Amino acid sequence: MVMYRDGTLLMRPSRNLVATDCIIERYEAAQAGLAPADIPQCQADGRYVRP
């Protein structure tokens, strides 16, 4: 489970979750109103998608 510091649930509990950095960064970027190209893409396990 990934929760933001204000208590917002970002991702449900998962046994496949490896990292949370990408999920949190994606949430913060979306909240800041960044362009879609500037919002990081995350894999299902929470890691960054590498081009």
N, C-alpha and C positions, 0 to 999 in steps of 0.2 A: 504494500500500500504506500502511496506517495501522497503526502499532504504538504501544502504550502504553509508558510509560517503564520498566515492568517486563518488557518483551519480549512481552507478550500481543498477538497479531495481532488487530486489530479489523476490518480490511477488507482483502480481497485486492487485488492490484494492479489498477488500472483506468485506462483512458485518459480516462474521463469524470469522474474525481475533480477537483473544483475547490477544495474546502476540507476541512479536517479538524476544525475547532472543534466542530461539532455532534456528530460521531461520538465524539470524546473526551469531551465533556460528557455524552452519552447513556450511555456506558460507566461513567463515574464515578458518575452518578446511580443507575444500576442496581446497582452495587456497594455503594452507600451504603444501599440498600434503600428508596429513595423510592417513593412511591405512583406508579402508572403515569401519572396525570395530571400529575405533576411531572417526568417524564422527557421531554426534548425529542424531537421528531419530526424526522427528517432525510430529505432527498431522497436519491436514489441518487447524486447527485454530491457529497454531503457538506454541502450547504447546509441551513440550517434551513427547515422547512416554515412558511410564513407563513399564518396564518388569514385 
